[in-house]
Amino acid sequence: MRRVLILTASYGSGHNSAARSLALAFARDGARVDIVDHFRDLVHPGFASASRALYYLVLRRAPVLWGMAYGVGDWMASDSAATFGATHLGARKLAALLRRTSPDAVVTVHATPAAAMSFLAEHGEVVPPHTTVVTDFVAHGQWIARHVDRYCVAAEEVRHEFIARGIPGERVIVTGVPVPPAFETWVDPGSARAALGLSSHVPVVLAMAGTQGSFGRLPDVAQALVDAPRPLQAIVVTGTDVRLAQTVSRLTAGTRVRTLGYTNDVRTLMAAADLLVTKAGGMTLAEALAAELPLLTYGSLPGQERQNERFASRAGIALVARTRRELARLLDRALAEPALLDDLRESMRQRRRPDASRRIARAVLEPDAVFE
C-alpha cells in the first residue's frame, strides 16, 4: 500500500478543506494517507495559535497591511534570506517525520511546508517525490521553490504564470483546486430548492464570506438584498460568527432574506442558487466553478483574494463590485439579465474541474500519467 503524507496549515479553511478532499481521493485509490498541520504539529501548537490569531487580526483591522505583505512576499524568493528563516520553519521536525514514517509521496497544500520540503532537499536530506497543490488562482512567489517536483494548479492561465516565472512546463499540471466529493455529482436545482424551502419561481441569491463570515462585508450584502428592487429570495451564510448572524438577522427581519450560520452542506446551497455573492476565496471560487454558479464578488481582501478576483473577472466567470453602489447595480443587472448569467455559466462550464482531487491523486500515484 502506498503511503502519502499531506502537509497543510490552519490559516483560513481552504487549505484544510483541500487536504481532506485529497485524502479521500487517495484513499479511494488504495493509498494510506496522513494529514499533518505543519505549524501545529511541526513547529509548535502555541506558535500556530498565536500566528493564526495575528493573521486574523490583521485581516480584520488592517487588511491593507496584509495586502502589502502579500505583495512583498511575491517579490521575494521563498528561500530568500529576507524571510529570516520563516519559510523553513518546522523543517527539523519535518525531516524526523519523513524518516519515521517513510511516505512514498508528499503533497503540500500550503506554501510554507512546500518551502520547508525544498529546504530539506537543498540541504541534502533524502525526501520523497513532492507535489504542491496551489489553492489559489494565482502564481505567488512563496509557492515557488527550487525542489518542488510537481505543481498542481487551478487553471491554464495559472500554469502560464508559473512557467513565466521559470518553472519548467512539464512540472506544472492543470488539475483544478481540490473540492469536496459532493461537487463531483450533479444536484437538481429544483430538488435543492425544495429541500431548503425555497420557491422555484423566484431567483435565489446565495451570499457567503468563508467559514469565519466576519472577514467579508456581509451586512452590506444583506442590505443590498433587502433593498433590491426586483423579487428575489436569498440565503446569507454567516459561518461561525454568532454576532454577525445576529446583525444580519436584524437587517433582514421580515424579508425573504434568510440567515444561516455555519453549514457543511454548501453543495445543496449552491445547487439551489442562481447567483453567489462572495469574497474571492480560492476554495469558494473552486466550489462555485464546480457547481457552475455565477459569481458576483464583493468584499475581497487585499492579497490572494484580490488576485483570485482578478482571475475570475478576466476568465468571464464573475462580476466584480468594489463599492456598495456597484454591488447594488450589479446585483440588479444580474437578476434582470438571465443571458448574462448564462454567459457566466458557459465560461464556468469550460473551466470547471470537479474531479480535481482525483486528478491530483492520479498525478501523484501515477507520475507518468498524461493529462488533457
Buried (B, 14 or more C-beta within 10 A) or exposed (E): EBBBBBBBBBBBBBBBBBBBBBBBBBEEBEBBBEBBBBBBBBBBEEEBEEBBEEBBEBBEEEBEEBBEBBEEBBEBBBBBEEBEEBBBBBBEBBBEBBEEEEBBBBBBBBBBBBBBBBBBBBEEBEBBBBBBBBBBBBBBBBBBBBBBBBBBBBBEBBBBBBBEEEBEEEEBBBBBBBBBBBBBEEBEBEEBBEBBEBEEEBBBBBBBBBBBBBBBBBBBBBBBBBEBEEEBBBBBBBBBBEEBBEBBBEBBEEBBBBBBEBEEEBBBBBBBBBBBBBBBBBBBBBBBBBBBBBBBBBBBBBBBBBBBBBBBBEBBBBBBBEEBEBBBBBBBEBBEEEEBBEBBBEBBEEBBBBBBBBBBBBBBBEEEEEEE
